[in-house]
Amino acid sequence: MIAGLHQVVAIWLLASSALAAPAPAGGRLWKRAGNPEFQKDFPDPSIMQDSDGMWYSFATAGNGKQVQVAKASNPRGPWEYLDNDLLPNAGSWTTSKNTWAPDVRLLSDGSYVMYYSGEVKSNTAHHCVGTATSRAVLGPYTPSDEPFDCNLSIGGSIDPSGFQDEDGKRYVVYKIDGNSIGHGGSCNNGVAPFIATPILLQEVKEDGVTKVGSPIQILDRSDADGPLVEAPTILRNPDGMYVLFFSSGCFTEPTYNVNYALAKSVRGPYSKSSTPLVTTDDAFGLTAPGGATPVVDGSGIVFHADCAEGRCLFENKIGIQGQKVVLDGVDGIGM
Ligand SMILES: *[C@@H]1O[C@H](CO)[C@@H](O)[C@H](O)[C@H]1NC(C)=O
């Protein structure tokens, strides 16, 4: 969905006023998933709008489910937690346990593709990227018998996310899980020699799963990122700027963040921002924020941060100003 011009202008104006007046300190402007019943462990959230206008957010295994889902009539919530497990069977190559970071996209034929990280049956120290398809947003999803990407010699792969460009081409962006073969320390990659955790971009056909050509690397960790980069998702701003959101740091530590890099083409080159979008102990008082997914029109973003229950769903408006992604900081307007 591409935002109408009036919407884009409204987002722009709100973003500008937020920049002029820095967000006040404290958590007040942040909104935790609306409905007070929905204080649940809901890590690595993704978000999509269905053809009937309803919004869905999907999350990593928890609360007795392998793929969790919540529903809302507005992406700013309130979110209703649904009792469905969207992927009890993650495919014969997986253990169907510890399924991570699901991302669902609506295809042009009205069907749905889910990208996810499945625990590898032959080596449970690793995950690989899988795909599953469904005729209905709440499933049942049928997993492919083969992983989408799985090279265990470089650590397997996780955190897939779908993206459709303005020209209609589809892509899957994901992380080579190099830290799973690291040498210990922070997220198992805090001790030299450090293992690469590249972010790869794979073009796919209209069915969302058939590969077109080979993947290209669009990002990797540097010392500034600590052990890894992961959780990639791509947003195309209406002005033609591509934003690659990712997390760096370790998700179990306060170093985790919502970070981003910018490019003029989906294939890059991407330049990392000098300051992440959300960090522990910034003005919003969250701990270990990360695992973000933007709304496709660029108006908002969902992510998780630590809470008593584990990692809870948070959301906020965003805007893009020149070479920076900014948080609108206005709770309950727009998005
Ligand atoms: C797995 O990765 C290694 C190291 O990059 C590479 O040499 C090998 O060809 C890859 N295997 C497959 C099946 O792609």
The ligand as a MOL file (V3000), in Angstrom:
LIG
                    3D

  0  0  0     0  0            999 V3000
M  V30 BEGIN CTAB
M  V30 COUNTS 14 14 0 0 0
M  V30 BEGIN ATOM
M  V30 1 C 28.0710 -22.3890 1.8290 0
M  V30 2 O 28.9650 -21.3390 2.1590 0
M  V30 3 C 30.3200 -21.6390 1.8510 0
M  V30 4 C 31.1460 -20.4830 2.4210 0
M  V30 5 O 30.7490 -19.2550 1.8550 0
M  V30 6 C 30.4600 -21.7820 0.3600 0
M  V30 7 O 31.7830 -22.0970 0.0350 0
M  V30 8 C 29.5250 -22.8830 -0.1240 0
M  V30 9 O 29.5470 -22.9300 -1.5350 0
M  V30 10 C 28.1130 -22.6250 0.3400 0
M  V30 11 N 27.3020 -23.7690 0.0220 0
M  V30 12 C 26.2080 -23.6550 -0.7170 0
M  V30 13 C 25.4660 -24.9180 -0.9560 0
M  V30 14 O 25.8190 -22.5940 -1.1760 0
M  V30 END ATOM
M  V30 BEGIN BOND
M  V30 1 1 1 2
M  V30 2 1 1 10
M  V30 3 1 2 3
M  V30 4 1 3 4
M  V30 5 1 3 6
M  V30 6 1 4 5
M  V30 7 1 6 7
M  V30 8 1 6 8
M  V30 9 1 8 9
M  V30 10 1 8 10
M  V30 11 1 10 11
M  V30 12 1 11 12
M  V30 13 1 12 13
M  V30 14 2 12 14
M  V30 END BOND
M  V30 END CTAB
M  END
